[in-house]
Amino acid sequence: MAARSFAKGILIVRLTFLFLVMTAHSALSQQPTVSRIAGCYDLVVGDWSRPLLADKDFHSIPASIRLDTARVLGGGRAVTPDIAWPVGRPMRGSPQWTIVGDTVRIVWSNGFSPTVLRLRQTGAHLTGWAEATSDAIPVGNPNWPRADVLADRISCHSAHPAHLGRAIKTSEALDSLRAGRLRWVRAGVGEYQLQSRVDCACGYIPEAMLNRLPLLTVRNGSIVARAKGKPETFPSAAVTIEGLFDEVEKDTQVSGRNIDRLALHPVYGFPIRYEAHGSSRYPADWTHISVDSFAVIRPSP
């Protein structure tokens, strides 16, 4: 009887040890590594927790980035591109990214106004938040402005097409839009808020500059409310998600169009960024479409 109890105790110890080993192995396998994280990403940045005002250009996070494996000064790894600093010079060793535990930390800095991203792996994406900091640290809790960030992995060919010399074919763009429309329909969003920009090589009358209400509330495909959103340099057409699909699809089929970039929302499938320009004969004929903010209010009934 004692021998049986002893053997049972040994079995329990072995099973417990095996469980702990498997748990530890699973935890380690989920930890971010350089080889898993390195690559190119489209960044979707939400609204800052409070306005950045005069500092906004110092924290203008690039729309897409490349996390390289090459080492830089300070021990981190290279990030491109840098923020387009309005004044001053880039800081040596910046921007850079590192892995701290389960967090990917990305830093842009000119020595005075660091922008820090802290992201964790969530499936195929990186999610987390950005913090707009400064070397002028106030007394007590600085409570830096924050914004939610979603990093969607993309092909490095589409991340920086101007540098890699690869344009997106019209057929590729149309295939992506068809798949995106299907994803949007299946998402079943009944009501949402959207702020987007549809910019082109166009002229604007003064009245259009004064009557800008870019933040839309859309219910069952129709605009039901308009409000002031982020301040914009130029006015923008008021378009719904369906309108964004239509605008991009129409532009891709313009004769002689060069499509530089097309990025779709990783969850809902609609276009979040689109850039194209005309032929060498009409180089000033360009179109930029982007989504600044999107929020689901309620699903379809």
DRENLUMBA-351835 format. One record per residue (C-alpha): x, y, z; residue in three letters; chain. Coordinates in steps of 0.001 Angstrom, whole numbers, plus 500000, padded with zeros to 6 digits. Example, Ala and Ser with C-alpha at 12.3 -4.5 7.8 and 13.67 -1.06 7.14 Angstrom:
% residues 2
<r east="512300" north="495500" up="507800" resn="Ala" chain="A"/>
<r east="513670" north="498940" up="507140" resn="Ser" chain="A"/>
% end
This chain:
% residues 301
<r east="500000" north="500000" up="500000" resn="Met" chain="A"/>
<r east="502822" north="502356" up="500949" resn="Ala" chain="A"/>
<r east="504692" north="501429" up="497761" resn="Ala" chain="A"/>
<r east="501602" north="502180" up="495668" resn="Arg" chain="A"/>
<r east="501170" north="505590" up="497362" resn="Ser" chain="A"/>
<r east="504857" north="506341" up="496818" resn="Phe" chain="A"/>
<r east="504593" north="505427" up="493121" resn="Ala" chain="A"/>
<r east="501471" north="507571" up="492774" resn="Lys" chain="A"/>
<r east="503312" north="510479" up="494397" resn="Gly" chain="A"/>
<r east="506224" north="510068" up="491964" resn="Ile" chain="A"/>
<r east="503773" north="510070" up="489021" resn="Leu" chain="A"/>
<r east="502127" north="513276" up="490245" resn="Ile" chain="A"/>
<r east="505541" north="514951" up="490613" resn="Val" chain="A"/>
<r east="506521" north="513882" up="487079" resn="Arg" chain="A"/>
<r east="503237" north="515093" up="485593" resn="Leu" chain="A"/>
<r east="503569" north="518415" up="487439" resn="Thr" chain="A"/>
<r east="507139" north="518811" up="486204" resn="Phe" chain="A"/>
<r east="506066" north="517974" up="482622" resn="Leu" chain="A"/>
<r east="503230" north="520533" up="482833" resn="Phe" chain="A"/>
<r east="505609" north="523227" up="484076" resn="Leu" chain="A"/>
<r east="508094" north="522468" up="481288" resn="Val" chain="A"/>
<r east="505374" north="522592" up="478624" resn="Met" chain="A"/>
<r east="503977" north="525845" up="480061" resn="Thr" chain="A"/>
<r east="507418" north="527429" up="480121" resn="Ala" chain="A"/>
<r east="508097" north="526267" up="476546" resn="His" chain="A"/>
<r east="504742" north="527697" up="475383" resn="Ser" chain="A"/>
<r east="505469" north="531034" up="477077" resn="Ala" chain="A"/>
<r east="508922" north="531197" up="475516" resn="Leu" chain="A"/>
<r east="507570" north="530316" up="472061" resn="Ser" chain="A"/>
<r east="505167" north="533258" up="472287" resn="Gln" chain="A"/>
<r east="507898" north="535739" up="473212" resn="Gln" chain="A"/>
<r east="508803" north="538167" up="470417" resn="Pro" chain="A"/>
<r east="512168" north="537580" up="468768" resn="Thr" chain="A"/>
<r east="514119" north="539658" up="466271" resn="Val" chain="A"/>
<r east="513459" north="537196" up="463434" resn="Ser" chain="A"/>
<r east="509698" north="537178" up="464141" resn="Arg" chain="A"/>
<r east="509302" north="540934" up="464485" resn="Ile" chain="A"/>
<r east="511689" north="542318" up="461836" resn="Ala" chain="A"/>
<r east="509914" north="543437" up="458668" resn="Gly" chain="A"/>
<r east="507601" north="546145" up="457369" resn="Cys" chain="A"/>
<r east="504389" north="547456" up="458900" resn="Tyr" chain="A"/>
<r east="501599" north="549895" up="458179" resn="Asp" chain="A"/>
<r east="500830" north="551930" up="461294" resn="Leu" chain="A"/>
<r east="497315" north="553014" up="462240" resn="Val" chain="A"/>
<r east="497551" north="555659" up="464975" resn="Val" chain="A"/>
<r east="494460" north="556676" up="466945" resn="Gly" chain="A"/>
<r east="493664" north="560083" up="468407" resn="Asp" chain="A"/>
<r east="496067" north="561435" up="471014" resn="Trp" chain="A"/>
<r east="494679" north="561586" up="474545" resn="Ser" chain="A"/>
<r east="495090" north="565346" up="474367" resn="Arg" chain="A"/>
<r east="496075" north="567735" up="471555" resn="Pro" chain="A"/>
<r east="499794" north="567994" up="470819" resn="Leu" chain="A"/>
<r east="499342" north="571583" up="469537" resn="Leu" chain="A"/>
<r east="502682" north="573092" up="468472" resn="Ala" chain="A"/>
<r east="504503" north="569798" up="469154" resn="Asp" chain="A"/>
<r east="502454" north="567677" up="466730" resn="Lys" chain="A"/>
<r east="505059" north="567756" up="463929" resn="Asp" chain="A"/>
<r east="507711" north="566445" up="466352" resn="Phe" chain="A"/>
<r east="505566" north="563345" up="466960" resn="His" chain="A"/>
<r east="504345" north="562747" up="463406" resn="Ser" chain="A"/>
<r east="504735" north="558954" up="463305" resn="Ile" chain="A"/>
<r east="505416" north="557617" up="459773" resn="Pro" chain="A"/>
<r east="502545" north="555855" up="458021" resn="Ala" chain="A"/>
<r east="504666" north="552763" up="457376" resn="Ser" chain="A"/>
<r east="507964" north="551595" up="458830" resn="Ile" chain="A"/>
<r east="510655" north="548982" up="458362" resn="Arg" chain="A"/>
<r east="512114" north="547266" up="461434" resn="Leu" chain="A"/>
<r east="515575" north="546191" up="460292" resn="Asp" chain="A"/>
<r east="517963" north="543695" up="461875" resn="Thr" chain="A"/>
<r east="521013" north="545975" up="461538" resn="Ala" chain="A"/>
<r east="522448" north="547293" up="464803" resn="Arg" chain="A"/>
<r east="522650" north="551041" up="465500" resn="Val" chain="A"/>
<r east="524379" north="553209" up="468074" resn="Leu" chain="A"/>
<r east="522905" north="552545" up="471515" resn="Gly" chain="A"/>
<r east="522362" north="548814" up="471056" resn="Gly" chain="A"/>
<r east="519026" north="548808" up="469271" resn="Gly" chain="A"/>
<r east="518204" north="547965" up="465678" resn="Arg" chain="A"/>
<r east="517511" north="550295" up="462766" resn="Ala" chain="A"/>
<r east="514070" north="551728" up="461950" resn="Val" chain="A"/>
<r east="513192" north="553560" up="458737" resn="Thr" chain="A"/>
<r east="512003" north="556146" up="457962" resn="Pro" chain="A"/>
<r east="512770" north="558834" up="460528" resn="Asp" chain="A"/>
<r east="510250" north="561483" up="461564" resn="Ile" chain="A"/>
<r east="510429" north="564518" up="459260" resn="Ala" chain="A"/>
<r east="511663" north="566871" up="461966" resn="Trp" chain="A"/>
<r east="510403" north="570450" up="461440" resn="Pro" chain="A"/>
<r east="513575" north="571874" up="462999" resn="Val" chain="A"/>
<r east="516815" north="570436" up="464315" resn="Gly" chain="A"/>
<r east="518695" north="567333" up="463228" resn="Arg" chain="A"/>
<r east="518118" north="563611" up="463734" resn="Pro" chain="A"/>
<r east="519830" north="562055" up="466730" resn="Met" chain="A"/>
<r east="522538" north="559445" up="466122" resn="Arg" chain="A"/>
<r east="521230" north="555952" up="466807" resn="Gly" chain="A"/>
<r east="517642" north="557066" up="466251" resn="Ser" chain="A"/>
<r east="515175" north="555775" up="465336" resn="Pro" chain="A"/>
<r east="515696" north="552311" up="466772" resn="Gln" chain="A"/>
<r east="513747" north="549344" up="468079" resn="Trp" chain="A"/>
<r east="514396" north="546821" up="470839" resn="Thr" chain="A"/>
<r east="512606" north="543913" up="472472" resn="Ile" chain="A"/>
<r east="512082" north="544205" up="476236" resn="Val" chain="A"/>
<r east="510397" north="541081" up="477608" resn="Gly" chain="A"/>
<r east="507167" north="540682" up="475634" resn="Asp" chain="A"/>
<r east="507188" north="544275" up="474355" resn="Thr" chain="A"/>
<r east="508559" north="545762" up="471138" resn="Val" chain="A"/>
<r east="509828" north="549268" up="471898" resn="Arg" chain="A"/>
<r east="510311" north="551742" up="469019" resn="Ile" chain="A"/>
<r east="511846" north="555174" up="469613" resn="Val" chain="A"/>
<r east="512205" north="558247" up="467410" resn="Trp" chain="A"/>
<r east="514140" north="561128" up="468927" resn="Ser" chain="A"/>
<r east="515914" north="564327" up="467973" resn="Asn" chain="A"/>
<r east="517329" north="564563" up="471495" resn="Gly" chain="A"/>
<r east="514487" north="566757" up="472729" resn="Phe" chain="A"/>
<r east="511136" north="565230" up="471730" resn="Ser" chain="A"/>
<r east="511170" north="561409" up="471848" resn="Pro" chain="A"/>
<r east="508200" north="559482" up="470485" resn="Thr" chain="A"/>
<r east="507981" north="556001" up="472022" resn="Val" chain="A"/>
<r east="505888" north="553065" up="470800" resn="Leu" chain="A"/>
<r east="505285" north="550054" up="473033" resn="Arg" chain="A"/>
<r east="503706" north="547175" up="471149" resn="Leu" chain="A"/>
<r east="502878" north="543541" up="471828" resn="Arg" chain="A"/>
<r east="502232" north="540759" up="469378" resn="Gln" chain="A"/>
<r east="498531" north="539994" up="468892" resn="Thr" chain="A"/>
<r east="498147" north="537296" up="466293" resn="Gly" chain="A"/>
<r east="499553" north="538644" up="463024" resn="Ala" chain="A"/>
<r east="499598" north="542231" up="464299" resn="His" chain="A"/>
<r east="501371" north="544384" up="466854" resn="Leu" chain="A"/>
<r east="499125" north="546449" up="469096" resn="Thr" chain="A"/>
<r east="499826" north="548938" up="471846" resn="Gly" chain="A"/>
<r east="500274" north="552646" up="472256" resn="Trp" chain="A"/>
<r east="502476" north="555608" up="471423" resn="Ala" chain="A"/>
<r east="503671" north="558224" up="473891" resn="Glu" chain="A"/>
<r east="504695" north="561767" up="472960" resn="Ala" chain="A"/>
<r east="507382" north="562721" up="475479" resn="Thr" chain="A"/>
<r east="509859" north="565567" up="475959" resn="Ser" chain="A"/>
<r east="513179" north="566270" up="477637" resn="Asp" chain="A"/>
<r east="511361" north="568964" up="479651" resn="Ala" chain="A"/>
<r east="509959" north="566596" up="482290" resn="Ile" chain="A"/>
<r east="507386" north="568238" up="484585" resn="Pro" chain="A"/>
<r east="507309" north="567672" up="488347" resn="Val" chain="A"/>
<r east="505306" north="564613" up="489413" resn="Gly" chain="A"/>
<r east="503532" north="562326" up="486965" resn="Asn" chain="A"/>
<r east="504233" north="563753" up="483470" resn="Pro" chain="A"/>
<r east="501069" north="562165" up="482022" resn="Asn" chain="A"/>
<r east="502403" north="562255" up="478466" resn="Trp" chain="A"/>
<r east="499848" north="562252" up="475615" resn="Pro" chain="A"/>
<r east="499116" north="558734" up="474355" resn="Arg" chain="A"/>
<r east="497527" north="557231" up="471264" resn="Ala" chain="A"/>
<r east="496521" north="553655" up="470429" resn="Asp" chain="A"/>
<r east="498601" north="552036" up="467693" resn="Val" chain="A"/>
<r east="497956" north="549077" up="465408" resn="Leu" chain="A"/>
<r east="500897" north="547789" up="463339" resn="Ala" chain="A"/>
<r east="499808" north="545637" up="460411" resn="Asp" chain="A"/>
<r east="502559" north="543567" up="458770" resn="Arg" chain="A"/>
<r east="502908" north="544185" up="455041" resn="Ile" chain="A"/>
<r east="505269" north="543254" up="452249" resn="Ser" chain="A"/>
<r east="508359" north="545435" up="452278" resn="Cys" chain="A"/>
<r east="507850" north="545927" up="448538" resn="His" chain="A"/>
<r east="504593" north="547809" up="449194" resn="Ser" chain="A"/>
<r east="505964" north="549635" up="452235" resn="Ala" chain="A"/>
<r east="508418" north="551798" up="450320" resn="His" chain="A"/>
<r east="507599" north="551406" up="446612" resn="Pro" chain="A"/>
<r east="509274" north="554691" up="445691" resn="Ala" chain="A"/>
<r east="512612" north="553319" up="446912" resn="His" chain="A"/>
<r east="512179" north="549778" up="445666" resn="Leu" chain="A"/>
<r east="510883" north="550781" up="442242" resn="Gly" chain="A"/>
<r east="507824" north="548542" up="442311" resn="Arg" chain="A"/>
<r east="504382" north="549930" up="441493" resn="Ala" chain="A"/>
<r east="501187" north="548046" up="442323" resn="Ile" chain="A"/>
<r east="499406" north="546588" up="439319" resn="Lys" chain="A"/>
<r east="495806" north="547652" up="438711" resn="Thr" chain="A"/>
<r east="494700" north="544010" up="438739" resn="Ser" chain="A"/>
<r east="496372" north="543497" up="442151" resn="Glu" chain="A"/>
<r east="494672" north="546590" up="443552" resn="Ala" chain="A"/>
<r east="491248" north="545542" up="442263" resn="Leu" chain="A"/>
<r east="491658" north="542032" up="443689" resn="Asp" chain="A"/>
<r east="492571" north="543523" up="447076" resn="Ser" chain="A"/>
<r east="489563" north="545875" up="446963" resn="Leu" chain="A"/>
<r east="487184" north="543011" up="446136" resn="Arg" chain="A"/>
<r east="488502" north="540999" up="449090" resn="Ala" chain="A"/>
<r east="488301" north="544091" up="451299" resn="Gly" chain="A"/>
<r east="484671" north="544783" up="450334" resn="Arg" chain="A"/>
<r east="483752" north="541213" up="451248" resn="Leu" chain="A"/>
<r east="485487" north="541556" up="454627" resn="Arg" chain="A"/>
<r east="483667" north="544856" up="455271" resn="Trp" chain="A"/>
<r east="480262" north="543343" up="454438" resn="Val" chain="A"/>
<r east="480916" north="540316" up="456653" resn="Arg" chain="A"/>
<r east="481933" north="542596" up="459554" resn="Ala" chain="A"/>
<r east="478306" north="543767" up="459802" resn="Gly" chain="A"/>
<r east="478934" north="547311" up="461052" resn="Val" chain="A"/>
<r east="475639" north="549216" up="461354" resn="Gly" chain="A"/>
<r east="476906" north="552570" up="462638" resn="Glu" chain="A"/>
<r east="480365" north="554097" up="462821" resn="Tyr" chain="A"/>
<r east="482372" north="557307" up="462952" resn="Gln" chain="A"/>
<r east="484899" north="558071" up="460241" resn="Leu" chain="A"/>
<r east="487334" north="560805" up="459401" resn="Gln" chain="A"/>
<r east="489105" north="560501" up="456084" resn="Ser" chain="A"/>
<r east="490973" north="562659" up="453606" resn="Arg" chain="A"/>
<r east="490636" north="562550" up="449865" resn="Val" chain="A"/>
<r east="493345" north="564863" up="448531" resn="Asp" chain="A"/>
<r east="494362" north="565513" up="444956" resn="Cys" chain="A"/>
<r east="496090" north="568067" up="442746" resn="Ala" chain="A"/>
<r east="493005" north="570253" up="443026" resn="Cys" chain="A"/>
<r east="492129" north="573868" up="443721" resn="Gly" chain="A"/>
<r east="489930" north="574933" up="446642" resn="Tyr" chain="A"/>
<r east="487747" north="578001" up="447019" resn="Ile" chain="A"/>
<r east="487827" north="579952" up="450339" resn="Pro" chain="A"/>
<r east="484288" north="578842" up="451247" resn="Glu" chain="A"/>
<r east="485365" north="575209" up="451095" resn="Ala" chain="A"/>
<r east="488225" north="575911" up="453489" resn="Met" chain="A"/>
<r east="485781" north="577391" up="456025" resn="Leu" chain="A"/>
<r east="483137" north="574659" up="455821" resn="Asn" chain="A"/>
<r east="485137" north="571636" up="456884" resn="Arg" chain="A"/>
<r east="483232" north="569039" up="458891" resn="Leu" chain="A"/>
<r east="485284" north="565918" up="458256" resn="Pro" chain="A"/>
<r east="484179" north="563727" up="461206" resn="Leu" chain="A"/>
<r east="481181" north="561757" up="459983" resn="Leu" chain="A"/>
<r east="478676" north="559557" up="461777" resn="Thr" chain="A"/>
<r east="477365" north="556964" up="459327" resn="Val" chain="A"/>
<r east="474334" north="554788" up="459974" resn="Arg" chain="A"/>
<r east="473346" north="551974" up="457602" resn="Asn" chain="A"/>
<r east="475451" north="553537" up="454842" resn="Gly" chain="A"/>
<r east="474070" north="557094" up="455180" resn="Ser" chain="A"/>
<r east="475721" north="560116" up="456797" resn="Ile" chain="A"/>
<r east="473552" north="561181" up="459761" resn="Val" chain="A"/>
<r east="475869" north="563691" up="461481" resn="Ala" chain="A"/>
<r east="478932" north="565833" up="460741" resn="Arg" chain="A"/>
<r east="481342" north="567409" up="463211" resn="Ala" chain="A"/>
<r east="484780" north="568970" up="463361" resn="Lys" chain="A"/>
<r east="487511" north="566396" up="463644" resn="Gly" chain="A"/>
<r east="491257" north="566765" up="463360" resn="Lys" chain="A"/>
<r east="492281" north="570096" up="461821" resn="Pro" chain="A"/>
<r east="493286" north="569658" up="458187" resn="Glu" chain="A"/>
<r east="495194" north="571853" up="455776" resn="Thr" chain="A"/>
<r east="492752" north="571180" up="452950" resn="Phe" chain="A"/>
<r east="489053" north="570356" up="452815" resn="Pro" chain="A"/>
<r east="488033" north="566835" up="451977" resn="Ser" chain="A"/>
<r east="485076" north="565152" up="450358" resn="Ala" chain="A"/>
<r east="482625" north="563582" up="452801" resn="Ala" chain="A"/>
<r east="482720" north="559879" up="451946" resn="Val" chain="A"/>
<r east="481478" north="556763" up="453727" resn="Thr" chain="A"/>
<r east="483370" north="553473" up="453840" resn="Ile" chain="A"/>
<r east="481542" north="552426" up="450676" resn="Glu" chain="A"/>
<r east="482577" north="555765" up="449159" resn="Gly" chain="A"/>
<r east="486231" north="555070" up="449998" resn="Leu" chain="A"/>
<r east="486056" north="551785" up="448109" resn="Phe" chain="A"/>
<r east="484446" north="553565" up="445140" resn="Asp" chain="A"/>
<r east="486980" north="556433" up="445121" resn="Glu" chain="A"/>
<r east="489974" north="554107" up="445168" resn="Val" chain="A"/>
<r east="488536" north="551712" up="442609" resn="Glu" chain="A"/>
<r east="487717" north="554593" up="440245" resn="Lys" chain="A"/>
<r east="491193" north="556096" up="440591" resn="Asp" chain="A"/>
<r east="493008" north="552806" up="439982" resn="Thr" chain="A"/>
<r east="491378" north="552556" up="436568" resn="Gln" chain="A"/>
<r east="492413" north="555994" up="435320" resn="Val" chain="A"/>
<r east="494454" north="555615" up="432150" resn="Ser" chain="A"/>
<r east="498199" north="555726" up="432788" resn="Gly" chain="A"/>
<r east="497770" north="555537" up="436569" resn="Arg" chain="A"/>
<r east="500783" north="554567" up="438717" resn="Asn" chain="A"/>
<r east="499588" north="553072" up="441996" resn="Ile" chain="A"/>
<r east="502229" north="553606" up="444671" resn="Asp" chain="A"/>
<r east="500415" north="552297" up="447702" resn="Arg" chain="A"/>
<r east="497238" north="550555" up="448826" resn="Leu" chain="A"/>
<r east="496739" north="549518" up="452449" resn="Ala" chain="A"/>
<r east="493530" north="547991" up="453806" resn="Leu" chain="A"/>
<r east="492308" north="547913" up="457396" resn="His" chain="A"/>
<r east="493508" north="544578" up="458841" resn="Pro" chain="A"/>
<r east="490154" north="543860" up="460528" resn="Val" chain="A"/>
<r east="487446" north="545597" up="458482" resn="Tyr" chain="A"/>
<r east="489053" north="545530" up="455038" resn="Gly" chain="A"/>
<r east="488398" north="549103" up="453856" resn="Phe" chain="A"/>
<r east="491146" north="551320" up="452353" resn="Pro" chain="A"/>
<r east="493093" north="553202" up="455007" resn="Ile" chain="A"/>
<r east="495789" north="554569" up="452663" resn="Arg" chain="A"/>
<r east="495994" north="554962" up="448910" resn="Tyr" chain="A"/>
<r east="498585" north="556879" up="446902" resn="Glu" chain="A"/>
<r east="498835" north="557171" up="443137" resn="Ala" chain="A"/>
<r east="500211" north="559546" up="440542" resn="His" chain="A"/>
<r east="499890" north="560206" up="436847" resn="Gly" chain="A"/>
<r east="502183" north="559292" up="434010" resn="Ser" chain="A"/>
<r east="505403" north="561121" up="433217" resn="Ser" chain="A"/>
<r east="503329" north="563263" up="430869" resn="Arg" chain="A"/>
<r east="501103" north="564416" up="433753" resn="Tyr" chain="A"/>
<r east="503322" north="564153" up="436881" resn="Pro" chain="A"/>
<r east="501224" north="566645" up="438877" resn="Ala" chain="A"/>
<r east="498115" north="564451" up="438613" resn="Asp" chain="A"/>
<r east="498153" north="562719" up="441986" resn="Trp" chain="A"/>
<r east="495649" north="561310" up="444477" resn="Thr" chain="A"/>
<r east="496112" north="560594" up="448188" resn="His" chain="A"/>
<r east="493349" north="558973" up="450241" resn="Ile" chain="A"/>
<r east="493775" north="558192" up="453932" resn="Ser" chain="A"/>
<r east="491714" north="557422" up="457035" resn="Val" chain="A"/>
<r east="492613" north="559398" up="460151" resn="Asp" chain="A"/>
<r east="490156" north="557739" up="462555" resn="Ser" chain="A"/>
<r east="487489" north="555057" up="462592" resn="Phe" chain="A"/>
<r east="485309" north="553754" up="465424" resn="Ala" chain="A"/>
<r east="482426" north="551272" up="465443" resn="Val" chain="A"/>
<r east="479377" north="552591" up="467307" resn="Ile" chain="A"/>
<r east="477151" north="549537" up="466920" resn="Arg" chain="A"/>
<r east="476853" north="546425" up="464740" resn="Pro" chain="A"/>
<r east="474041" north="545850" up="462250" resn="Ser" chain="A"/>
<r east="470776" north="544776" up="463896" resn="Pro" chain="A"/>
% end
